[in-house]
Amino acid sequence: MEELAHHILDIARNSVEAGATRLEITVEEDTQSGVLRFVVGDNGPGMPEHVRRRMLDPFFTTKSGKKVGLGLPLLQMAVQRCGGHLEVSSAPGQGTTVVATFPYYCWDRPPLGDIPRTVVGLLAGSDQVDLCYRHVYNGQVFELDTVEIRLRLRGIPLQTPEVLLWLRQHLAESINNLCGGGEDGQDRLARRAG
């Protein structure tokens, strides 16, 4: 996968397919300490011990009809290539949390990618899922929670094209403003997206 956003999307889709109804995605960029971290957590069924033991094996999957499960193994390779750290915690009935930490300034780190497209893609394909997205940039926080948005929409589905377009624009503008804003911020956002 060429972008970290693709890894985030893969993990989140796996959560939804496993039965999660709530996702929490956090992207933390700390340019001062040189760390980029993302966290994807869910309220799904969690993984039993035999699955947890094999989750990084590319020739193991719990999905019927598939012979390989490359998502987490590819993420582990990307993390190791940079000297980062991958942690997966899961227990039956307690959901799953994936934390990937990268050196911010490592040449081998994949770019963050198009987070607004990733979030909107998740919402477009998952009408029963609520999602809280947090972006932290040098201590400043932007947060979007679909529970609040659904209340404001008063019954209009999140999957309505106009709502999805607004969400994508709102996310892009908010992340851009958080990460520096202005033309310089636009350049920075484009570089981070790859």
C-alpha positions as a Markdown table, in Angstrom:
| # | Residue | x | y | z |
|---|---|---|---|---|
| 1 | Met | 0.0 | 0.0 | 0.0 |
| 2 | Glu | 1.4 | 3.3 | -1.1 |
| 3 | Glu | -0.2 | 5.5 | 1.6 |
| 4 | Leu | -0.9 | 5.3 | 5.3 |
| 5 | Ala | -4.5 | 6.2 | 4.5 |
| 6 | His | -4.8 | 2.9 | 2.6 |
| 7 | His | -3.7 | 1.0 | 5.7 |
| 8 | Ile | -6.2 | 2.9 | 7.8 |
| 9 | Leu | -9.0 | 2.2 | 5.3 |
| 10 | Asp | -8.1 | -1.5 | 5.2 |
| 11 | Ile | -8.1 | -1.9 | 9.0 |
| 12 | Ala | -11.3 | 0.1 | 9.4 |
| 13 | Arg | -13.1 | -2.0 | 6.7 |
| 14 | Asn | -11.9 | -5.2 | 8.4 |
| 15 | Ser | -13.5 | -3.8 | 11.6 |
| 16 | Val | -16.8 | -3.1 | 9.9 |
| 17 | Glu | -16.8 | -6.5 | 8.2 |
| 18 | Ala | -16.2 | -8.1 | 11.7 |
| 19 | Gly | -19.3 | -6.4 | 13.1 |
| 20 | Ala | -18.0 | -3.1 | 14.6 |
| 21 | Thr | -20.6 | -0.3 | 14.8 |
| 22 | Arg | -18.2 | 2.3 | 16.2 |
| 23 | Leu | -14.8 | 3.3 | 14.8 |
| 24 | Glu | -12.3 | 5.7 | 16.3 |
| 25 | Ile | -9.5 | 6.8 | 14.1 |
| 26 | Thr | -6.8 | 9.2 | 15.3 |
| 27 | Val | -3.9 | 10.6 | 13.3 |
| 28 | Glu | -1.2 | 12.3 | 15.4 |
| 29 | Glu | 1.6 | 14.3 | 13.7 |
| 30 | Asp | 4.2 | 15.7 | 16.0 |
| 31 | Thr | 6.9 | 17.4 | 13.9 |
| 32 | Gln | 8.8 | 18.6 | 17.0 |
| 33 | Ser | 9.4 | 15.1 | 18.4 |
| 34 | Gly | 9.4 | 13.6 | 14.9 |
| 35 | Val | 6.6 | 11.1 | 15.3 |
| 36 | Leu | 3.6 | 10.2 | 13.1 |
| 37 | Arg | 1.1 | 7.8 | 14.7 |
| 38 | Phe | -2.3 | 6.5 | 13.7 |
| 39 | Val | -4.7 | 4.6 | 15.9 |
| 40 | Val | -7.7 | 2.6 | 14.6 |
| 41 | Gly | -10.0 | 1.3 | 17.3 |
| 42 | Asp | -13.4 | -0.4 | 17.2 |
| 43 | Asn | -16.1 | -1.9 | 19.3 |
| 44 | Gly | -16.3 | -5.1 | 17.3 |
| 45 | Pro | -16.2 | -8.6 | 18.6 |
| 46 | Gly | -12.4 | -8.7 | 19.1 |
| 47 | Met | -10.1 | -11.5 | 18.1 |
| 48 | Pro | -9.8 | -14.9 | 19.8 |
| 49 | Glu | -6.3 | -16.0 | 20.9 |
| 50 | His | -5.7 | -18.3 | 17.9 |
| 51 | Val | -6.4 | -15.4 | 15.5 |
| 52 | Arg | -4.2 | -12.9 | 17.4 |
| 53 | Arg | -1.3 | -15.4 | 17.2 |
| 54 | Arg | -1.5 | -15.6 | 13.4 |
| 55 | Met | -2.7 | -12.1 | 12.5 |
| 56 | Leu | 0.7 | -11.1 | 11.0 |
| 57 | Asp | 1.0 | -14.2 | 8.9 |
| 58 | Pro | 0.2 | -13.2 | 5.3 |
| 59 | Phe | -1.1 | -16.7 | 4.6 |
| 60 | Phe | -3.7 | -16.6 | 7.2 |
| 61 | Thr | -7.2 | -15.0 | 7.0 |
| 62 | Thr | -10.5 | -15.4 | 8.7 |
| 63 | Lys | -12.4 | -14.3 | 5.5 |
| 64 | Ser | -14.0 | -17.2 | 3.6 |
| 65 | Gly | -13.0 | -17.4 | 0.0 |
| 66 | Lys | -9.6 | -15.8 | 0.6 |
| 67 | Lys | -6.3 | -17.6 | 1.1 |
| 68 | Val | -4.2 | -14.6 | 2.2 |
| 69 | Gly | -4.6 | -11.7 | 4.5 |
| 70 | Leu | -2.1 | -9.0 | 3.6 |
| 71 | Gly | -3.3 | -5.9 | 5.4 |
| 72 | Leu | -1.6 | -6.2 | 8.8 |
| 73 | Pro | 1.5 | -7.9 | 7.4 |
| 74 | Leu | 2.0 | -5.1 | 4.9 |
| 75 | Leu | 1.6 | -2.5 | 7.6 |
| 76 | Gln | 4.1 | -4.3 | 9.8 |
| 77 | Met | 6.6 | -4.3 | 6.9 |
| 78 | Ala | 6.1 | -0.5 | 6.4 |
| 79 | Val | 6.6 | 0.1 | 10.1 |
| 80 | Gln | 9.7 | -2.1 | 10.3 |
| 81 | Arg | 11.2 | -0.5 | 7.2 |
| 82 | Cys | 11.2 | 2.8 | 9.1 |
| 83 | Gly | 12.2 | 1.6 | 12.5 |
| 84 | Gly | 8.7 | 2.3 | 13.9 |
| 85 | His | 6.4 | 0.2 | 16.0 |
| 86 | Leu | 3.1 | -1.7 | 15.5 |
| 87 | Glu | 0.9 | -2.8 | 18.3 |
| 88 | Val | -2.4 | -4.7 | 18.0 |
| 89 | Ser | -4.5 | -5.2 | 21.1 |
| 90 | Ser | -7.7 | -7.3 | 20.9 |
| 91 | Ala | -9.8 | -9.6 | 23.1 |
| 92 | Pro | -13.1 | -11.3 | 22.6 |
| 93 | Gly | -15.9 | -8.9 | 23.3 |
| 94 | Gln | -13.6 | -5.9 | 23.8 |
| 95 | Gly | -12.9 | -4.8 | 20.2 |
| 96 | Thr | -9.6 | -4.3 | 18.5 |
| 97 | Thr | -7.1 | -1.4 | 18.5 |
| 98 | Val | -4.2 | -1.0 | 16.0 |
| 99 | Val | -1.5 | 1.5 | 16.7 |
| 100 | Ala | 1.2 | 2.2 | 14.1 |
| 101 | Thr | 4.0 | 4.6 | 15.0 |
| 102 | Phe | 6.5 | 6.0 | 12.4 |
| 103 | Pro | 9.4 | 8.3 | 12.5 |
| 104 | Tyr | 8.0 | 11.5 | 11.0 |
| 105 | Tyr | 11.0 | 12.4 | 8.9 |
| 106 | Cys | 12.0 | 8.9 | 7.7 |
| 107 | Trp | 12.5 | 8.8 | 3.9 |
| 108 | Asp | 11.0 | 5.3 | 3.8 |
| 109 | Arg | 7.8 | 6.3 | 5.6 |
| 110 | Pro | 4.8 | 6.2 | 3.2 |
| 111 | Pro | 3.0 | 9.5 | 2.9 |
| 112 | Leu | -0.1 | 10.0 | 5.0 |
| 113 | Gly | -2.3 | 10.2 | 1.9 |
| 114 | Asp | -5.9 | 11.5 | 1.3 |
| 115 | Ile | -7.5 | 11.2 | 4.7 |
| 116 | Pro | -10.7 | 13.0 | 3.8 |
| 117 | Arg | -11.3 | 10.6 | 0.9 |
| 118 | Thr | -10.6 | 7.6 | 3.2 |
| 119 | Val | -13.0 | 8.8 | 5.9 |
| 120 | Val | -15.7 | 9.6 | 3.3 |
| 121 | Gly | -15.2 | 6.3 | 1.6 |
| 122 | Leu | -15.7 | 4.5 | 4.9 |
| 123 | Leu | -18.9 | 6.4 | 5.6 |
| 124 | Ala | -20.2 | 5.9 | 2.0 |
| 125 | Gly | -20.0 | 2.2 | 2.3 |
| 126 | Ser | -21.0 | 1.7 | 5.9 |
| 127 | Asp | -24.4 | 3.2 | 6.8 |
| 128 | Gln | -24.6 | 1.4 | 10.2 |
| 129 | Val | -21.3 | 2.6 | 11.5 |
| 130 | Asp | -20.4 | 5.7 | 13.5 |
| 131 | Leu | -17.0 | 7.1 | 13.2 |
| 132 | Cys | -15.0 | 9.6 | 15.3 |
| 133 | Tyr | -12.0 | 11.0 | 13.5 |
| 134 | Arg | -9.4 | 13.0 | 15.4 |
| 135 | His | -6.4 | 14.7 | 13.8 |
| 136 | Val | -3.7 | 16.0 | 16.2 |
| 137 | Tyr | -1.0 | 18.3 | 14.8 |
| 138 | Asn | 1.7 | 19.5 | 17.2 |
| 139 | Gly | -0.8 | 19.4 | 20.0 |
| 140 | Gln | -3.7 | 21.1 | 18.2 |
| 141 | Val | -6.8 | 18.9 | 17.7 |
| 142 | Phe | -9.6 | 18.7 | 15.1 |
| 143 | Glu | -12.4 | 16.2 | 15.7 |
| 144 | Leu | -15.3 | 15.0 | 13.7 |
| 145 | Asp | -17.9 | 12.6 | 15.1 |
| 146 | Thr | -20.7 | 11.2 | 13.0 |
| 147 | Val | -23.0 | 10.9 | 16.0 |
| 148 | Glu | -23.1 | 14.7 | 16.3 |
| 149 | Ile | -23.4 | 15.1 | 12.5 |
| 150 | Arg | -26.3 | 12.6 | 12.3 |
| 151 | Leu | -28.1 | 14.6 | 15.0 |
| 152 | Arg | -27.7 | 17.8 | 13.0 |
| 153 | Leu | -28.9 | 16.1 | 9.8 |
| 154 | Arg | -32.2 | 15.2 | 11.4 |
| 155 | Gly | -32.8 | 12.0 | 9.5 |
| 156 | Ile | -30.9 | 12.8 | 6.3 |
| 157 | Pro | -28.6 | 9.9 | 5.7 |
| 158 | Leu | -24.8 | 10.4 | 5.8 |
| 159 | Gln | -24.6 | 8.6 | 2.5 |
| 160 | Thr | -26.5 | 11.3 | 0.7 |
| 161 | Pro | -24.1 | 12.6 | -2.1 |
| 162 | Glu | -24.3 | 16.2 | -1.0 |
| 163 | Val | -23.6 | 15.3 | 2.7 |
| 164 | Leu | -20.6 | 13.2 | 1.6 |
| 165 | Leu | -19.2 | 16.0 | -0.6 |
| 166 | Trp | -19.6 | 18.5 | 2.3 |
| 167 | Leu | -17.9 | 16.0 | 4.7 |
| 168 | Arg | -14.9 | 15.6 | 2.4 |
| 169 | Gln | -14.6 | 19.4 | 1.9 |
| 170 | His | -15.0 | 20.0 | 5.6 |
| 171 | Leu | -12.3 | 17.4 | 6.5 |
| 172 | Ala | -9.9 | 18.7 | 3.9 |
| 173 | Glu | -10.3 | 22.4 | 5.0 |
| 174 | Ser | -10.1 | 21.5 | 8.7 |
| 175 | Ile | -7.0 | 19.4 | 8.4 |
| 176 | Asn | -5.4 | 22.0 | 6.2 |
| 177 | Asn | -6.1 | 24.7 | 8.7 |
| 178 | Leu | -4.9 | 22.5 | 11.5 |
| 179 | Cys | -1.6 | 21.8 | 9.7 |
| 180 | Gly | -0.7 | 25.3 | 8.8 |
| 181 | Gly | -3.4 | 26.8 | 6.6 |
| 182 | Gly | -2.8 | 29.2 | 3.7 |
| 183 | Glu | -0.8 | 28.4 | 0.6 |
| 184 | Asp | 2.1 | 27.1 | 2.6 |
| 185 | Gly | -0.3 | 24.9 | 4.4 |
| 186 | Gln | -1.8 | 23.7 | 1.1 |
| 187 | Asp | 1.8 | 22.8 | -0.1 |
| 188 | Arg | 2.4 | 21.0 | 3.1 |
| 189 | Leu | -0.9 | 19.1 | 2.9 |
| 190 | Ala | -0.1 | 18.1 | -0.7 |
| 191 | Arg | 3.4 | 16.8 | 0.3 |
| 192 | Arg | 1.9 | 14.8 | 3.2 |
| 193 | Ala | -0.7 | 13.3 | 0.9 |
| 194 | Gly | 2.0 | 12.2 | -1.5 |
